[in-house]
Amino acid sequence: MESALEEIEFLALSSNRVEVLRLLSEGRHTRTELAAATGASQATLGRILGDFEDRSWIRHDGNAYVATATGRLVAAGFTDLQEILETEAKLREIVDYLPTHAMEFDLRRLSDATITTPSATRPNAPLSRLLEFLRTGEEVRTFSHTFNEQTLGVVRERVTAGEQQFRGVFGQNAIDALADESGLRRQLEALLDADTAEIRVREEGVPIAIMIVDADVCLLLRDENGILRAAVDTDDDAVRAWAEDSLDHYWRTATPLEADALSE
């Protein structure tokens, strides 16, 4: 009997084997249907089907083939492994910046996420990606350790124009930094005056930066020096549920920010 690693290698060395087993795990298929779906020759299909029958992964079902219970198990496990490795490859360059200590969801939920990183020609690409969402979003909710000039400017403009609702929790340091600059302080005061904006502050800070814009969640990833390294955005339900639960926690443990608290 071959070892588990040998069986994995057996499947992995042929995309046709992987695809045929996946198709048969989903339902009955004739050899003609399998050939049309995979592009494999009849000779190749014959070898694949014979190897699968030897392993009891498939069986004849009339004039067609279908996966057995163990065949479906192998197909599901191999698909899971493929998805894990595809997600790992996608996250490899940013894994050091992910707040995994706080992320209470399976990382595979980020398999379809859009990852935006700086480049030589677009050093501000992550921030630009976030601003795209903010310029069109109708409801913005956030918890973050920072509130920069560009983000504040877009939010203030849209909220005061009646085009957006905003609710945010920030660390005290983020608010102090805005209050120290008169232009930014005035923008923050204008935002606080709007009926559709609420801001709360946490003395102990907020360790991560997340924005929920309508149905999308954007994670802003910074390195140990505070440099923005990536924006990761997704509309995955599980990620959004985690972000909303986290926001609720930070909101409940923060105090409302009043305009008169912004000292000159």
Residue pairs with C-beta under 8 A, 6 or more apart in sequence:
2 10
7 55
7 74
8 78
8 81
10 17
10 51
11 17
11 18
11 21
11 74
11 78
12 18
14 48
16 38
16 40
16 44
16 45
16 48
17 48
17 51
17 52
18 78
18 82
19 37
19 38
20 34
20 38
20 40
20 45
20 48
20 49
20 52
21 52
21 57
21 58
21 67
21 71
21 74
21 75
21 78
22 75
22 79
23 29
23 34
23 37
23 38
24 34
24 52
24 58
24 65
24 66
24 67
24 71
24 75
25 67
25 71
25 72
25 75
25 76
27 66
28 61
28 62
28 64
28 65
28 66
29 37
29 64
29 65
29 66
30 63
30 64
30 65
31 42
31 45
31 46
31 49
31 65
33 64
34 40
34 45
34 65
35 41
35 42
35 45
38 45
40 48
49 58
49 65
52 58
52 71
53 59
55 71
56 68
56 70
56 71
57 67
57 68
57 70
57 71
57 74
58 65
58 66
58 67
58 68
58 71
59 65
59 66
59 68
67 75
83 108
83 111
84 108
86 111
87 107
87 108
87 110
87 111
90 110
90 111
90 113
90 115
91 98
91 107
91 110
91 115
93 117
94 115
94 117
94 221
94 229
94 230
94 232
96 223
97 221
97 222
97 223
97 229
97 230
98 219
98 221
99 207
99 208
99 219
99 221
100 107
102 207
102 208
102 246
103 242
104 242
104 245
105 238
105 239
105 241
105 242
106 238
109 234
109 236
109 238
109 239
110 232
110 234
110 236
110 239
112 234
112 236
113 232
113 233
113 234
113 236
113 239
114 129
114 232
114 233
114 234
115 230
115 231
115 232
116 125
116 126
116 128
116 129
116 230
116 231
116 232
116 233
117 125
117 126
117 229
117 230
118 124
118 125
118 126
118 228
118 229
119 125
122 128
125 231
126 220
126 221
126 228
126 229
126 230
126 231
127 148
127 150
127 151
127 228
127 231
129 218
129 231
129 233
130 151
130 211
130 218
130 220
130 231
130 233
131 150
131 151
131 154
133 211
133 213
133 214
133 216
133 218
133 233
134 140
134 151
134 154
134 155
134 158
134 164
134 211
134 213
135 154
135 158
137 164
137 213
137 214
137 216
138 163
138 164
138 165
138 214
139 164
139 165
139 212
139 213
139 214
140 155
140 164
140 165
140 166
140 167
140 168
140 211
140 212
140 213
141 166
141 167
141 168
141 211
141 212
141 244
141 247
142 167
142 168
142 169
142 209
142 210
142 211
142 212
142 247
143 168
143 169
143 170
143 206
143 208
143 209
143 210
143 246
143 247
143 250
143 251
144 168
144 169
144 170
144 171
144 174
144 206
144 208
144 209
144 210
144 211
144 220
145 170
145 171
145 173
145 174
145 205
145 206
145 207
145 208
145 209
146 170
146 171
146 174
146 177
146 209
146 226
147 168
147 170
147 174
147 175
147 178
149 184
152 178
152 184
152 187
152 188
152 191
153 187
155 164
155 166
155 191
155 197
156 187
156 188
156 190
156 191
158 164
159 165
159 166
159 191
159 194
159 196
159 197
160 190
160 191
160 194
162 196
164 196
165 196
165 197
166 191
166 194
166 196
166 197
166 198
166 199
167 197
167 198
167 199
167 251
168 198
168 199
168 200
169 199
169 200
169 201
169 202
169 206
169 247
169 250
169 251
169 254
170 199
170 200
170 201
170 202
170 206
171 201
171 202
171 204
171 205
171 206
172 201
172 202
172 203
172 205
173 205
174 206
175 188
175 199
175 201
175 257
175 262
177 184
178 184
178 185
178 187
178 188
178 262
179 185
179 188
179 262
179 263
185 262
188 262
189 259
189 262
191 197
191 199
192 199
192 257
192 258
192 259
193 259
198 256
199 256
199 257
200 250
200 251
200 254
200 255
200 256
200 257
201 254
201 255
201 256
201 257
202 250
202 253
202 254
202 255
203 255
206 250
208 219
209 219
209 220
209 222
210 217
210 218
210 219
210 220
210 243
210 246
210 247
211 217
211 218
211 220
212 218
212 240
212 243
212 244
212 247
215 235
215 240
216 233
216 234
216 235
217 233
217 234
217 235
217 236
217 239
217 240
217 243
218 231
218 232
218 233
219 231
219 232
219 233
220 228
220 230
220 231
221 228
221 229
221 230
221 231
221 232
222 228
222 229
223 229
